[in-house]
Amino acid sequence: MNRLPFTAKGVIPAALLPFHEDCSIDFEEFRRHLSYLANVKGVTAICINGNVAQVQTLTPEEQRQCIEHAFDEVGGKVPLLVGINAEGSQRAAELAAMAEASGASGLLVFPPHFMYRGGHLRPEMALVHYKTIAAASKLPLVIFQFKVGSGLTYPIETVRRLCMEVPTIIGMKDSCGDPRLHEKHLRMFRSFDRHVSMLTTHSAWLLSSLALGCDGLISGSGSVLADIHAALFAAFEANDLVRARKISDRLFPIVDVFYGTPPLLDMHTRMKEALVYLGRMKRATVRPPLCPLSDAERERIYAAIEAVGLKKDGFEGLTY
């Protein structure tokens, strides 16, 4: 299998997963969505089977089908980072081996949800989980660091041990939500003898996060905003803070409508509604227990899209 290498750097949209009205996967729309993302200049990889795709609701067979469709559609253009979300380490290892066989270039490893009961007090559990996965697949691994207060956040010393003891770990998707801890993570990685990438997913405060010097970003909003994320990251790569601020200002209204209103769990539904309005997706169907948005919330999304000049083929006037 001729898979592209995954380096855990740059702009990595996390792909939404379209559903039919009966909540079955619409693979035709999925492929169309992936093709759009893969052709955005500056996109370095695409993440599939993540939170934005409601991976918790997908059967192992559906996950396999998503990888195979994705690899067939865009595997020759961009690497695929595939989410591995399982309660047991053996099941996670099975998913990892399946993902590798189906075309994945890298694996984004979720913490088992039951660890919220105190897993942070037993770092050996995280180590066993990652080592079990690493034994089943040679693909590079990315740690998924969850939000502080979720009960699933790895202590910083556990992150250090993971990186030291599991050599196939090449990066971390940081969703800790704490700017001080976020910076501590980055400074720790920079102290290592080998490179471990810091990938931010703090899309609600992307400007300040990238200003720390992150190696890239993974974001569900990248399904809608991939071109503007690429422009923002390029501005930081060029050390052009003035341009980065202008792009961030342009981005703010749509980011605020995605992330700024409770409940946060509706954020990906909002992104689907944005794609429907833009003509990039046929329907905004989500699997229960997620529910459709109200008409009033849809109108807020549409107004934000118009305010920032977002069009079907991307942002209008991306020259700064």
N, C-alpha and C positions, 0 to 999 in steps of 0.2 A: 504494500500500500504506500503510495507516494504522498505522505502527509507533510505539510509545511511545519517547520520548527516553531515552537512557541517560546518567546523570550520574556514575557511578562513586562512589556514596556509599551508605552504609547497609549492610543485611544482605543478602548475595547467596549463597544456597545454591548449591553446585555439585551438579548433579543426577546421581545414579546412573543407570545405564542397565540396565534389566532384560533378561535374555535367556531364551529358551526353553531346554529341556534340550539341544537340538541346537546351541545357541549362536547361533541367529538372534535378531534383536532382537524383543522382545515390545513392540510399539508400544502395545497396549492398556494394559499395565501402566505403560509410560512415561508415557502421558497421565494415568493415574490418579495417579502419583507427582507429576507436574508440577502437577496441579490441587490436590493437597494443599498443596504448597509455596506456590503462588500465593495461597492463601487464609489463610496464616499472617499474622497482624497484625504489621507491622513489616518484612516482606520487601519489598525495594525493586527487586529484579531476580533473575533466575535465570540461572546459568551452565550451558550445555550443551556437549557435545562437548569436555569437558576430560579431565584425567587420570582423574578419578573414573569417567568413562564409558568408560575404556579406548580413548580416541580413536585411539591408535596402531594399534589393530586394526580400525578402521572404514574401509571403502572411501569414496571421495568420494561415491558414490551413497548409502551409508548415512548419511553425515554430512548430506547434503542432505535425506534423508527425516526425520532427527531434527529438523532445523530446521523443516521444514514441519509436522510433527506438533505440535511445540512451539508454533509460532506459531498454528496452528489451535486448539489447546487453551487457551493462556493468553496469547497475544499481545495480547489486549485488556485484560489485567489488569496484567501486568508486562513490563518490557523484557527482552529476551533477549541475554545476553552469550555469544558463540559463540567457542569455541576454534579457533585457526588453527594447525595443527601440520603442518609440511611441511619436508622437507630442503632443497628448492630454493625460491628466492624467487619464481620464476615460478609454481611450483605453489601456493605460499602465496597469491600474488595471485589465482590462479584460484579458490581456495577462498574468499577474501575476497569476490570479486565474486559468487560463488554464494551465500554466506551473506547478503549484502545483498539479493540478489534473492529469497531464500527467507524473509525476515522478521527477520533479526538487527537488533538495535539498536546493538550494539557488538561489537568483536572483541578477544579475548584472544590475544595473539601469543606463541607459544612460540618459544624459540630453536631454530634447526636443530641437531639432535643432533650432527652431525659437528663442530660448532664446539668440542666438548670437547677437540679436539686442539690447541688454542691460539688459538681465536677471540678470546679476551680480549686477545690481543696485536695484533689487527687491528680496531680499533673501526670502521673504515670498512665492514667486513663487516656489522656490526649495522645501521649507518646505511643501507646499500644495501638490506638486507632490509626494514626498516620503510618506507623511501621507495618501494620497489617495491609493497608492499602498499597504502600510502596513495594511490598513483597509480591503483590498481584499484578502490578503494572510498572513499567519502566518510564512512564510519562512523567514530565515535570509536574510538581504539585504546587498549588497556591493555597495558603491558609486563608480561611474566611474568619476574620475577627469580628464578632458580633458587638452590638451596642452595649456600652456600660449600663448596667441595671437590668439587662435581659436575663442574667444568670448564666449566660453562655459565653461571656468574655473570658478569654484566656489571660491569666496574669502575665505580665511582661516577662517574668523569668521563665514561664512555661513556653512562651513564644521563642525565647532564646534557646531553650533546650531542644525544641522542635527543629529549629534551624541547624543546630549543631549536630543532632543525632539522626536526622533524616536528610541525607545529602540531596535527594531529588526535590526537596522544597526549594523553589527559586523565587518565591515572592509571597506577599500577603495582601489580600483585599481588606483594607482597614475601614470598618464601619463603626469604630468605637464611639463616635459622637462626642468625644472629649478632646478639645484642641491640645491640651497639655499632654495627654497620653498619646495622641496622634504624633506629636513632635518627638516624644520619647521613643516611640517605635522607630521612627525614621532615624534618629540619632543612633539608636542601637544597631540598626542594620548597617549604617555607614561605618560602624566600628568593627565589623566582621572582616575576616581575612578573605572571604569570598563575597561576591555580590548577591544580595537578596533584595529584590525589587519591592518598593512601596507603591501599591496601587490604591489610590483613594477612591472611595465611593461616596464621599461627602458632597453630594451634588447640590445640597442646599447652601453650602458655603465653599464652592469649588475654587473661587479665586484665592481665598486665604489658604486653602489646603494645598493647592498647586504651588503657591508662593514658597512653601517650605522646601520644595525641591523633589516632590514625588516623581517617581519614574513613569507614571501613567495613571489612567483612571478607568474604572469599570463602573458603568451606570446604566440602570434601566431607562433613564431619560435619554440615554444615547440612542434608543430606538426611535426617538423623535428628533433629537438634537445633535446627531452625530457630526454634522458639518461644523456647527458652532463649537462643539467640544474640541474638534480638531483644530479650529482656528485659535481657540484659547490656549490649547497646549502648545501650538506652534509659537504663539507669542511669548510664552515662558521659555521655550527652547531658544528663542532669539534674545532673551533677556530684555524684552520690550514690555515693561510694566504699564506704560501709558496705553499701549494698544490692548493689553490684557484687561485693563480696567474698562476700556470702552466696550470691549466684547462682553464682559461680565455685566455691565450696565444694560446692554441690549438684551441679555439673557434673563435678567432678573424677573420680569413679570411672569414669564411662563414657568420658571423654576418655582416661584412663589405659589402659583396656582397648583402645581403638582404636589409640593411638599409643605406648604405653609398653613394648610387648613386641616384640623382633625376630622376624621380619623386618618392617620398616616397609612393605614392598610388599604385605603382607596387610591393610593398614588399610582399604581400600575393600571387601574381601571381608567383613571384620568388620562394616562398616556395613550391608552387604546382609543379613547374618545377623541383625543387630539388627532390621531392617525386617521380615524374615520372622517373627521371634518376636513382633513387635508387630502382625502382620497387615496391614502396609502394603505388602507385596510378596509375591508368590507363591513365589518361589524365589531362591536366592542364587547362581545360576549365574554363573560367570566364564569368559571366554575364555582358553584356554591361551596362554602357559605358566602363568598363574595357576591355582592348584589349590584345591579345597575345603578347608575347615578341618577339624581333628580334632574329635571329639566333646568332648574335654576343653576345647578352646578355645571351642567353642560354649557350653559350660556357664559359662565365665568371663564371656562376654558376657551371657548370660541373668541371671546373678547381679548384674552391674553394673546392668543395666536395672532389676531389682527394687530394688536398693539406692538408686537415685536417684529412683524413683517415676515412671519413664517409662511412659506409657500409649499406647494406639493413637492417640488424638487429641492427644497432646502430654504435657507434664509436668503432674503433679498438683500443684495448689496453687501456681500461679505468681503469688502475691501476697506482696510483701515490704515 
